[in-house]
Amino acid sequence: MIKVIIFDLDGTLLDSITDLANASNTALRTLGYPEHEVEAYKQFVGDGRHNLILRMLPDSAAKEESIVAKAEALFDQAYHDHMLDCTVPYPGIPELLDLLRKEKLKLAVVSNKPDEFVQRIVEDYFPGVFDAVCGQIGSVVKPDPAGVHKVLSVLGLKPYEALYVGDSAVDVMTARNAGTDCCGVTWGFRGRRELRVAGAPHIIDAPFELSAIALPSSTSKAVRIFSLFVVAVMVLCLVGVIYSLATGNIAGVTAGIVFPVLLGFAATRIIKKK
């Protein structure tokens, strides 16, 4: 049973690509290197800030540690000052989070963005919504499962009680490494093909679809109620059979056997269909 949903941040909860691209291009412009289109950054992000810097720099510059360090510092300053300029939650995300909270599920964020940025941005856009938030600390980044395991430890939960939700192959691998279930989302930076190739067991196209994976549906509840009803009827029929045998009522015995058999068959069909 799922007790916590752990979300990736960028490309899953928030459309942050413009602010990430602008901060990156500010660093490149300051260093005198060519800038990139915003769309290109959808392939650059996802593996942590260091890998973003390596991908955006020209190959020759990416080999120079001093240049990489300068680019990281320039990026950090630019992003710190402008991380909230264009970033917005994806449509349907606030409503989804509200629904999940009403269903008493724990919610968490595990991101490859530096932790100081993650804490600030989550609190700004989703104040009081998440039970645990973890960004990159040190050099450990997804698909290393350390962040997921940290969140689970804080919440006192096991991997099999978690569903990890993200938009990239890195997220799928993170869930696999952490031992959690996984759901890929197509509205983010990478798309369905990457998620399918990575082996995501669930893929959704809109936030509301997550509820079908994370929550027991009304149909499931109805099946459980019907099953309890079937058990009650069969117990009553068994009592009736015993009584009919004691009084010699053959018709009562037949009805007491045939009716629960038919009811059990119907219940089995409903459950299998579900």
N, C-alpha and C positions, 0 to 999 in steps of 0.2 A: 504494500500500500504506500502510495506517495505521500510523504509528509512535508517535504520541502521542494521548492522549485528554485534552482540556481540559474540565474541569467547571466549571459555575457552582456556587456554594456553597449559598446559601439557597434552599430549595425544590427542590434537586436532590440534594445530598449530605446536607444537614441540615434537619430540621424545626425551624426556629428562630423561627417566627412568634410564639410566646407571649412569648419573651424580648424580641423586637423591639417587640411591642405593649406590654409592661409598661414598657419604658424610655420609649417614646413617651408613654404615658399618665401616667407620673411627671412628665415635662416639662410636659404639658398641665395636670395637677393643680396643679403648683407655680405656673404662670402664671395659674391661675384660669379655664382654658378647659374646655369639655366634653370628656370622654374618648370613645373609640370602642371598639366590640366588637373582640375579637381577630380575628374573621373579616374585618372591614373592612380590616385591615392587609395582607391578601393582595393587595389592589388598590393599596395605597399604596407597597409596597416594590418593589424591582427596578430603579429608575433612579438609585440613589445616595441617600445620606443627605439631601442638600439637598432633593431632590424629595420624599422622605418627609416632611420637616418642613413643606414647603409644602402638602402634601396633608392633613396631619393638623390644621393650624391653621385656624381660621375664615378665611374669605376676606379679611376686613378686616385681620386680624392678619398674614396671609401677605404683605401688601403693605408691611408695616413692617420694614425691614431690621434695626432694633435688636431687634425682637421675634423675628425669625427667628434672629438670632445667639444670643439668650438660649436659645431653644428648642433649638438645636443643641448648645450647651454643656451644658444640662441633660440632653439625651438622651445625649450622649457619656459623662457621668459615671455616669448610671444604667446604661447598657449596659456600660460598663467593669466595674462592680461586680457585674453580674448576668447577663452574657451566657451563662453556663454553667448557669444554674439549671434550665431546662426543655428546653433544646436537646438533641436526640438525632439520631443518624444514622437515615435511613429504613431500614426492614427490608430486608435483602438487600444494602445498600450495602457493609458491611465485607467480605462474602463476594465481591462483585463485584470490589472493588479488589484483594483477594488473588489472585483468578483472573487479572486483567489483569497484575498484577506477575509472576506465575508464567509468563505468556506473553511476558515481556520487553518489554512495552509501556511507554513513558514515560507518566507521569501528571502532570497539572498542574491548578491552580485559577486561574481568573480571575473575580474578583467585583467588584461595585460597592460592596461594603462598604469603609469606610476600611481602608487597608492594615494599620495597627497591629492592628485587630481581626481581620482575616483571618489574619494570621500567627499570632496567639495561638490562635485557635479551631481552625485546621487542625492546629497542632502538638499541641493538647490532645486532639483527637478522633482524629487520624490521624498519630501520631508516626512520622516516617521513611518515610511512604508516598509523598509527592509529590516529584517532581523539581524542580518550579518552582511558586511561589505568588505571585500578584499581586493586590493589592486596589487600591482607588482611591488614586491619588497626585495631589494637586493637584485640578484641576477636571474632569479628563478622565474620563468614565464611558462604559460601554457604552450604545449600540451602536457607539461609536467603537472601532475594532479595535486601538488602541494596546496594550492589555494583552495581547491574543492575540499580537500581533507581538513584544512584549517577551519573552514566554515562548518563542516559537519561536526567537528570536534566542539566548536563553540555552541552549536545547537543541540549537541548530545544525540546525534542521529547516525545511522549507518548508511553506506553507499546505496544499498538496495531500497532505501526509503527516499531517494533523491531522483529528481529529473533535471538534467542539465539542458539548457536551451541556448542555442547560438546560431550564428549565420555562416560559419565557415568550417572548413575541414579541420582546422585547429581545434575548434570546439568539439567536433565529433571525436577526435583523438583524445581530447582531454577527458571527456565523459568515459571513453573506453578505458583509459588509463586509471581513472578514479573508481571504476566499477559501478558507475551509475547508468541509469537509462538516459537516452538522449533524444532531443527533438531539434531538428534543423528548421530554420525559418528562411523563407525565400525573399522577404522584403528588404534584406540588408545589403551588404556590400558584395557578396559573392554569387548567390543564386543557387538554383535547384541542382544544376549539373554537378557542381563541386560537392555539394552535400550528398548527392546520390553516389558519386564515385567514392567518397570517403566512407560510405556505408551507414549513413544515418538511418536508424530504425524507424523514425517518424519524421516526416517533412510536412510543414504547414505553410499556407499562403497568406493567412490572416490571423491576427492575434486571437480572435474569438475561438478559433479552431483548437487552441491549446486546451481549452476546458474539457473537450471530449477525451483528451488523453490523460489529463491530470485529475479530473473529477469523476466520481461515479455519476453516470447519467440518470435522469429521471426514469428511463427504461430499466436500468439496472436495479433501482430501488423498487420499481413495480414488480420485477421478477422475484426479488427477495420476499416481498410481501405475499405474492402469489404462492411462492414455494411454502411459506409458513401456513398459508390457508390449506394447501394440499395436504400437508402433514396433519393438520388438525382434522380434516375431513377423513383421512385414512384411519386415524386413531378412532374416530367415532364409528366408522364402518367396521373396524375390527371388533369393537365392543358389541356392535349390532350382530356380527357374525356369531360371536360367542353366545349371545343371548338367543339367537335364532336356533342354533344347534341345541341349546339346552331345552328349548320349547318345541323342537321338531318342525320349525317353520322353514321348509326348503326354499320357498320363494325369497324369504328374507336372507337366507344364506347366499343365494345366487346374486341378489341385488348387492349384498354387502361385499361380494368379491368383484363383480363386474364393474360396478361404479368406480371404485378407487383405481382399478386397473386402467380404465378409460381416462380418468382424471390424471393419473400419473403419466400416461402416454402423451396427453395434451401438454402437460407441464414440461416434459422432456423435449417436445418439439419446439416449444416457446424458448426454452433456455438455449437449445442448439442454434436456433435462428438468431438469438441475441449474440 
